[in-house]
Amino acid sequence: MKLYTLIFCCLFSTLLIAQTEKPYVSEVWVADNGDGTYNNPILYSDYSDPDAVRVGDDYYMTASSFNAAPALPILHSKDMVNWQLINHALPEQVPAETFKTPQHGNGVWAPCIRYHNNEIYIYWGDPDFGIYMVKTKDPYGKWDDPVLVMPGKGLIDPSPLWDDNGNAYLVHAYAGSRAGVKSLLSVNKMNAEGTKVLDKGTHVFDGHDHHETVEGSKFYKRNGYYYIFAPAGGVPTGWQLILRSKNIYGPYEEKIVLEQGSTNINGPHQGAWVETPEGESWFYHFQDVNAYGRIVHLQPMTWEKDWPVMGKDFDGNGIGEPVQTHKKPNVGKSYPIVTPLETDNFEGQNIGLQWQWNANNDVVWHAKLPGNDYLRLFSIKPTEPLNNLWLMPNLLLQKFPAPSFSVSTKITLIPEEAKSGKSAGLIIMGMDYASLSINNDYGNFFIKQVVCKDAINGASEELIEEKKLKSNTVYFKVSVIGPDAMCQFSYSENGKKFKNIGKPFKAKEGKWIGAKVGLFSISTMTAKRGGYADIEYFKVEK
């Protein structure tokens, strides 16, 4: 009995600590105004193509990952406004061998998250391999291995629907770059388990005449109508289209329900309809803001004559427009303000969930040991000569968290036996990138600020400024100033007085993603093996 009592007390103490642990609140972006209202965007980060689902009193969101790993971020909320990043459903991209090297713009496109038979399912399209699915009973734990539900080229934006009669269906779109055609939506019959399509599919909507680039399809059923929510008109400039029919294969009526209109929120589309237990409807969508990626907005939603009405019709043309501020959803009670993690002090055994690699992680890229309050990044050599870092897999990156913010870090470079050729630093990564690094050269240490314009096409780095250091430890900082994402690097040798170095750099988005900020530790191909950089912290603040 004493043993059982001790076990119970230990479990209760662990649960109590978890419940009372202070939630992370960003210094640079909080959507909750603290007075029962919120500001859009609710997430000023590149959670592209968001989809969300309610499970009881909990809300879960996922988003596109493209080439980054781990993939399929899982966010959790209790009030639909305050979100925490709790997991990734896909620890590594599949096929694993393909994604050992950076696959910019490929990988996980536009996932759909659903709750069915007491499990959470996520479907997504990989434009080169087909439509995959993962599922779990515990979104905080390990998800099942991915299943290839529908192999094929150019199959994207899938969404399942389990009908009242037990039949299962899948709607999806096409990537023109692989399929040779786009602006089409098709429905396939699935097996009841949702693991395999059973037919070649039926086209149910052609957007070529009035809704070019219709994609991002999401399947719902309400009041006897089948609904397909689908964006059209392109990522930065499009609108939200609703299709409905009494027959799953159509014909479908169409209606535009959300557009930019008189607002400054461009391309408001592609997201999720979520209903609260109290019966309120809400719609999540993204806005493309260039270097900041596709940020997430939340719109109030009602129903009129079995059509959704989103946002507010400011200009009176019968089509909703995005709201900037609104009363929070009624979820029955109030919850504390919380935001996704940004700062990482590298305490504990793992790095934070906010980090993603430029490709599937290799275990030798880093070490994070219990009791060591720093991150060790090993000096990794490229497997072939590279002009720049675009195809280096071991870049450790996270999303921009706000229009304006700063990042600071402390780095110590240990070259071991190498006389030269080791470097580590802070990077703003995109199709253009800029970095500030510490480098070794025959007993001396230097910092270099470089810029690489057109990195995506193999351009070489340009050295902007170089300074000699007194030691192998240095403090780096980069300040990002909105709305144009202008970046200024600075450094310090004592952690107190920082000096600007180089020149301002305008951040540029990546391939289908926003710019990212992060760390790297690399080696030239000719340098002796070994070497590493110890990172004491990565602090995000105003």
VENJO-V89877 format. One record per backbone hydrogen bond with DSSP energy under -0.5 kcal/mol. CO is the residue of the C=O (numbers start at 0). NH is the residue of the N-H. If there is no record, write none. Layout:
# VENJO-V89877
CO|NH / CO|NH
This chain:
# VENJO-V89877
0|4 / 1|5 / 2|6 / 3|7 / 4|8 / 5|9 / 6|10 / 7|11 / 8|12 / 9|13 / 10|14 / 11|15 / 12|16 / 13|17 / 14|18 / 15|19 / 16|20 / 23|338 / 30|38 / 35|327 / 36|32 / 37|325 / 42|44 / 42|295 / 44|46 / 45|47 / 46|49 / 47|63 / 50|61 / 52|59 / 54|57 / 57|54 / 58|76 / 59|52 / 60|74 / 61|50 / 64|67 / 65|107 / 68|356 / 70|89 / 71|88 / 72|74 / 73|85 / 73|86 / 74|60 / 75|83 / 76|58 / 80|82 / 83|75 / 83|85 / 86|73 / 88|90 / 89|70 / 94|98 / 96|99 / 97|100 / 98|359 / 102|105 / 106|108 / 107|64 / 107|65 / 108|124 / 111|122 / 113|120 / 115|118 / 118|115 / 118|120 / 119|135 / 120|113 / 121|133 / 122|111 / 123|131 / 124|108 / 124|126 / 125|128 / 125|129 / 126|153 / 128|151 / 129|125 / 129|131 / 130|148 / 130|149 / 131|123 / 132|146 / 133|121 / 134|143 / 135|119 / 137|140 / 146|132 / 146|148 / 148|196 / 149|130 / 151|154 / 153|155 / 153|174 / 155|172 / 158|170 / 160|162 / 160|168 / 162|165 / 166|162 / 167|189 / 168|160 / 169|187 / 170|158 / 171|185 / 172|155 / 173|175 / 174|177 / 174|178 / 174|179 / 175|179 / 182|206 / 184|203 / 184|204 / 185|171 / 186|201 / 187|169 / 188|197 / 188|198 / 189|167 / 190|193 / 195|190 / 201|186 / 204|184 / 204|206 / 206|210 / 210|213 / 211|232 / 212|233 / 214|230 / 217|228 / 219|226 / 221|224 / 224|221 / 224|226 / 225|244 / 226|219 / 226|228 / 227|229 / 227|242 / 228|217 / 229|240 / 230|214 / 231|238 / 233|237 / 238|231 / 238|240 / 239|256 / 239|257 / 240|229 / 241|254 / 242|227 / 243|252 / 244|225 / 246|249 / 252|243 / 254|241 / 256|309 / 256|319 / 257|239 / 258|321 / 259|262 / 263|265 / 266|268 / 268|285 / 269|285 / 271|273 / 271|283 / 273|281 / 275|278 / 279|275 / 280|300 / 281|273 / 282|298 / 283|271 / 284|296 / 285|268 / 286|288 / 286|294 / 288|291 / 289|292 / 290|514 / 292|288 / 292|294 / 293|46 / 294|286 / 295|40 / 295|41 / 295|42 / 296|284 / 298|282 / 299|310 / 300|280 / 301|308 / 303|306 / 306|303 / 308|301 / 311|313 / 311|320 / 312|315 / 319|258 / 320|311 / 323|39 / 325|37 / 328|330 / 337|82 / 343|537 / 351|354 / 355|396 / 356|68 / 361|364 / 362|365 / 364|377 / 366|375 / 368|371 / 370|372 / 371|373 / 374|376 / 374|534 / 375|366 / 375|377 / 376|532 / 377|379 / 379|522 / 386|460 / 388|391 / 390|392 / 391|394 / 392|357 / 392|358 / 394|357 / 394|396 / 395|518 / 396|355 / 397|516 / 404|479 / 405|540 / 406|477 / 407|538 / 408|475 / 409|535 / 410|473 / 411|413 / 411|533 / 412|414 / 413|531 / 414|417 / 418|441 / 420|523 / 421|439 / 422|521 / 423|437 / 424|519 / 425|435 / 426|428 / 426|517 / 427|433 / 428|515 / 430|454 / 430|455 / 431|507 / 432|451 / 433|427 / 434|449 / 435|425 / 436|447 / 437|423 / 438|445 / 439|420 / 440|443 / 443|440 / 444|468 / 445|438 / 446|466 / 447|436 / 447|449 / 448|463 / 448|464 / 449|434 / 450|461 / 451|432 / 451|454 / 453|456 / 453|458 / 454|457 / 461|450 / 461|463 / 464|448 / 466|446 / 471|412 / 473|410 / 474|491 / 475|408 / 476|489 / 477|406 / 478|480 / 478|487 / 479|404 / 479|481 / 480|485 / 484|506 / 485|480 / 486|504 / 487|478 / 488|500 / 489|476 / 490|498 / 491|474 / 495|497 / 498|490 / 500|488 / 504|486 / 504|506 / 508|430 / 509|511 / 512|509 / 514|399 / 515|428 / 516|397 / 517|426 / 518|395 / 519|424 / 520|379 / 521|422 / 522|381 / 523|526 / 530|378 / 531|413 / 532|376 / 532|534 / 533|411 / 533|535 / 534|374 / 536|409 / 537|343 / 538|407 / 538|540 / 540|405
